[in-house]
Amino acid sequence: MWNFASFISLADKSSRTGRGETTHAPSTRRILGAEITACTSQEAIQIILSRMRKHEKTKLGFANTNLFVHLQKNNREEILDDFLLLNDGLAIDIASLLLFGKVFPENLNGSDFVGKMLAALPKTARVFLFGSKPAVAEAAAGEIERQFGLKVCGYIDGYRSSSQWSIEDIVKARPDVVLVALGNPQQEMWIHDHANLIGAELFVGVGAWLDFFTKDKSRASALVRTFRLEWVHRMVHEPRRLWRRYTVDAMFFLLLIMVDAFRLRTRRWQKIS
């Protein structure tokens, strides 16, 4: 009988298998019109570093239910076409299982991945922070320099009015990496609309990572994260802001996936017949 424990077991088995697959380029899986790269964290980091060495502009996003649902509602799904998308969350694994018969090699949520990525960047990389609360942005700038040895060349918190800053402020800072902490889908739309105006090579929609990194918000314990239940922890701590995301929006996402799966199976049957 299929249950949550068996799903976790399958996810862990797939993850262990994925960590050994380093001899081929990662493939992508198309979910709700978006191409999500199926890879481990180390493979994703190598892709990013390789693109940076080639001076290729990279827009990095974490595909989760919140992002998909809000882009669908805003009719902005197309903005993800040129993003490097990594899978984030249990629901994306369920979608992959329904559509492709297998989960992703590893859960690459931004809260865990961004720190690993920053640690792997060359120490000459210049980082700019955009978004989050003023105190969080300031604290994060200092902590990134201290923990990762990177130069934070500037930051603009997410509470300043448009009259208090301009894109030229970011351009003049000459960043290599821009971390955008505006939440889904605002940060992805901002990256889509502004990345080509800025000389940086890597743009990352980091969501609440700055809050977790500076301990302005608490994360679930390692055990809770192992069982893919961090969303419960977050909803308990921020019920007014997150209850809809993890209830109504999650159900809407699964409905979209079921429709997508039905269409895929219909096309396959038509080819066979």
C-alpha positions, 0 to 999 in steps of 0.5 A: 500500500502506498503511504507517506513513509514509502514515498520518503523511502523512494525519494531517499533511494532516488537521491542516493542513486542520483548522487552517483550519476555524474557521468552525464549532463542532467536532463530536464522534466517538463512540469506545467510548461516549465523545464526543471533540471533533474540533478543533485546539488553538486551537479547544479553548482557545477552547472552554475560555476561553468556558466559563470566561467563562460560569462553566461547570464544565469537566472536561477529559480526554485520551482515550488507550488507557490511559484507555479500557482501564482504565475498561473494566476498572473498569466506569467508562466513564460517568464521561466523559459530562460531560467535554470529551475531546480525542484523545491518541495514535496509537491514537485516530487509528487508531480514528477512521480505522477508525470514521469514515474520517478522523483527528483534525485535530490530536494533542492530547496533554496533554503539549503541550496543557496548557502552551498552555492555561495560557499562554492563561488570564487572568492573574487565574486561580488554579491549584491542583495535586493529585498528583505527587511532593512535590518535583515539585508544589512545583517545578511551582508555582513554575515555573507562576507564573514561566512563565505569570504565574498565581497558584498558590494551593496544592498537595497532592502525591499521596503524602499520606495522606487524613488529611493533607488534605481537600477543604476545603483545596482549597475554601479556596484558591479556585482557578479551575483544578485540575490533577490529576496522578494518572495514568489513570484515577485522575485522571478518577475523582477529578475526576468524584467531587469536581469538584462539591464545589469551586468551580473552573471548570476541572479538568484530568487532566494525567497526567505533565505536571508531571513533564515540565514540571519536567524530572523526567522527560525527553520524546522529541525533537521529531523522535520526537514528529513521527513519533508515537513518543513512546510508544517513548521512554517505554517504553524509559525506564520499561519496568517501569511502561509495557510492559503499557500499550503492548503488552497494553493497546494490543492490547486497545484495538484489539480493542475498536475492531475490535468497535466498527467491526464493529457500526457497519458491521453497523448501516449495512448493516441500514439499507441493506437 
